[in-house]
Amino acid sequence: MAGLPVQIGQQYEAEIIGISHDGEGVGRVNGFTLFVAGALPGERALVRVEHLKKQYGYAGLVELLAVSPDRVVPDCVIYDECGGCQLQHLSYEAQLRVKRQQVVDNLVRIGKLAVAGEPGDNQGQGIIVHPTLGMGDPWRYRNKAQVPFGEERGGLIGGFYAQGSHRIIDMEECLIQHEANDEVVARVKEIGSRLGIRAYSEETGSGLLRHVVVKVGFRTGEVMVVLVTNGSEIPRADEWIAGIREALPAVKSICHNINVRQTNVIFGDETRVLWGSEVIYDYIGEVKFAISARSFFQVNPVQTEVLYGKALEYAALTGGETVVDAYCGIGTISLFLAQRAGQVYGVEIVEEAISDARKNAELNGMTNVHFEAGPAEVVLPEWTRQGVRPDVIVVDPPRKGCDPALLATILELRPQRVVYVSCSASTLARDLRVLVDGGYGVAEVTPVDMFPHTVHVEAVVSIHRVDK
Ligand code: SAH
């Protein structure tokens, strides 16, 4: 492109000054920004420009000229091909620092909020952003694997899609998955190959086995295996079941989901139990949850407890409060809070999640929770009309953040405290600006690392009403 300080195909020396929300190094060449995959802040690198836009471009890493002290050799042998993790080349300590900094940068740039210790915090009253709460052992933390299956040299393979494509690469272990998940996938490959099962092909739409989904209860040790197939019958199903049970005694449930559509959505609508129970169980803290083939459950149970523990601390419950949990999912936070609250109201847009939430309340014998399906921005005003006056509102919205109507309702209701659990620092910053303008103060933020080695950042925020 004419007029830009760099040209496609040319090599330049770049100073890497930061890390993008996708995990690429943010490089500078003559004041121009180039995103360099694999480069780290503090490094100097020879890069080749691959793609240009008006304001920025993308470049490949040719050679590192100065190496960051935070650089480590990734433990995973397929790290470069897979794309599931983005930060394994950065030490875990540094990952936690980077994640905190991303939260800080978003609060300052998007939220225009003063952060303690950052430029702009003149009166020293800025928001305290704590160090990211990380894991003692940041490996093998995921309780759910969804593995696409294919064929190679007449046998079944299962693994992951090569970055940016739908070509399946066989995988023996994934270091962020619970060991049980690797083991189940290995056995299913072996048994399926022995029984002559064909894998589904996205191109032709033929073949049977599409995905194997494995779930494991960390606390209970229970394992569920779901075979997702293109077609309603599994030939020699009895032999499958016997093979899986024999090899894997921890398996408590074997399910079959049927998905005959040509789509990359994993699950179809129909799920049958092939053997064992319909659900497995796990705990977050003292609260027990039933996990079915289709139900959503937080994928890092260890850090979920840390995250919700923070949310509970910020909710500062004394036992009698009325609490609303907007975006409640299967009621994980609601039930966690109900242990210390007077009455909890949970709302969630997905009907099945609400039905799971009700079952989970029953499972724990909790009677001080009420769940309703619908958009939070509609249901909360309805509850208000019915006389519900929350002392605390907890929000845990999807990446797009809170609906403006929900924020407006919060500002009308004026609860003492709001606890914001966020999986997107940019929409968090945007929403906090609205709450601050509406008469709320942000006391502190704790980032929590729910997904080590990936770029995802979660944060819990303590927000309180400022009475004038
Ligand atoms: N706290 C939950 C998960 C929250 S994820 C847990 O830990 O299990 C965000 C949830 O918000 C999702 O379940 C999504 O279905 C729901 N959601 C999205 N838009 C919504 C809306 N407008 N109103 C209520 N819930 C919504």
Boltz pocket constraint, residues with backbone or C-beta under 6 A from the ligand:
constraints:
  - pocket:
      binder: B
      contacts: [[A, 296], [A, 298], [A, 326], [A, 327], [A, 328], [A, 329], [A, 330], [A, 331], [A, 332], [A, 333], [A, 347], [A, 348], [A, 349], [A, 350], [A, 353], [A, 374], [A, 375], [A, 376], [A, 377], [A, 396], [A, 397], [A, 398], [A, 403]]
      max_distance: 6.0
